Amino acid sequence: MPPPGVRMHAGCFCLNSPTGILLKISQNLAWYLLTLVVVPLTPAMAQKPQSPATAASAPVAQAAPQAAPQTTAQAAASGRPHPVTLAAAQQGVLSCSARINQVVTALGVTESAGGTWLLPSEQQDQRLAPLALEVPTTLAGSAYISATFAPNQANGCGASYDAVFYWPQSCDEVTKQSFVGLKSLGRMKKDIAVLDGGANIKIFLMPAGTSGCISIKRVVS
């Protein structure tokens, strides 16, 4: 059986490349390769109690029912690759496996999420690996997450992601209720407010419709 959250096609895990070619690697081979490159998450990588900075991802991190994050945590503790990590490995992305595991686990991506890798048709392990995810949230909606992983960086594998979520309240109300403690950096130009979550974390708040707000959490590591 395939890992939870990964679709099967003709007995293989498959994702469409930009050229429409269906790339296939057996589950056993991908699992073997991952055991060589995936390392268990260290305490520094594991989720910590929410601070004002991490509160920015609250709608995402608490997306699934209570039992689901426990399952994800148990998988991380055992060193078992996340289904998203496994899907990337089956497409040839191996050097960033540990970083992918870290990011998707921290974001609370579980079996209830859906996503796709947008990988090149060749040299997948030497190029940018973009990932798009839809993650259900506790606020009766879904967050869109766009993550990119870059191999061969000074830190091994660089990563960045944008977590996008719609709030039915105004941006001022969202700031007061969900991003308390973050420093306001004013407006980017006219409409988009910027909150400071640290050197590598910024929150962008953009009015949507007559009374809503779109938050974009930008993280670079």
Buried (B, 14 or more C-beta within 10 A) or exposed (E): EBBEBBEEEEEBBBBEBEEEEEBBBEBEEBBEBBEEBBEEBEEEBBBEEEEBBBBBBBBBBBBBEEEBBEEBBEBBEEEBBBBBBBBBBBBBBBBBBBBBBBBBBBBBBBBBBBBEBBBBEEEBBEBBBBBEBBBBBEBEEBBBBBBBBBBEEEEEBBBBBBBBBBBBBBBEEBBEEBBEEBEEEEEEEEEBBBBEBEEEBBBBBBBBEEEBBBBBBBBEE
